[in-house]
Amino acid sequence: MSASTSVVSVSPAAATRLAFATPPRATTIGSVLAPIAIEILDEFGNVVTSDNTDRVTVGVASARQLHRWQRHHHERRQWRRDFLEPGSQQTGT
């Protein structure tokens, strides 16, 4: 019996999102965070290695800041859905 293997090359599509390769870890207040790594991914989750020209800035936020950010973006999505997308408004009963 003989076995044959084939080489499959995957070429990533255009970059569409960022993801943590090494996510932040919990740490004590006032301590230095451990290094993190961020990857650029295509729409299928493949790592895009051809684009290394963009700069990414990551900041630390408190739970209060995160809550405000989430509320702000939720309100923007709600406004966009209600006013910019015709026919998306739900009628009351």
Secondary structure as the mmCIF struct_conf table of DSSP 4:
data_model
#
loop_
_struct_conf.conf_type_id
_struct_conf.id
_struct_conf.beg_label_comp_id
_struct_conf.beg_label_asym_id
_struct_conf.beg_label_seq_id
_struct_conf.end_label_comp_id
_struct_conf.end_label_asym_id
_struct_conf.end_label_seq_id
BEND BEND1 ALA A 14 ALA A 14
STRN STRN1 ALA A 15 THR A 22
TURN_TY1_P TURN_TY1_P1 ILE A 29 GLY A 30
BEND BEND2 SER A 31 SER A 31
HELX_LH_PP_P HELX_LH_PP_P1 VAL A 32 PRO A 35
STRN STRN2 ALA A 37 ASP A 42
TURN_TY1_P TURN_TY1_P2 GLU A 43 PHE A 44
BEND BEND3 GLY A 45 GLY A 45
STRN STRN3 VAL A 47 VAL A 47
BEND BEND4 SER A 50 SER A 50
HELX_RH_AL_P HELX_RH_AL_P1 ALA A 63 LEU A 84
BEND BEND5 GLU A 85 GLU A 85
TURN_TY1_P TURN_TY1_P3 PRO A 86 GLY A 87
HELX_LH_PP_P HELX_LH_PP_P2 GLN A 89 GLY A 92
#
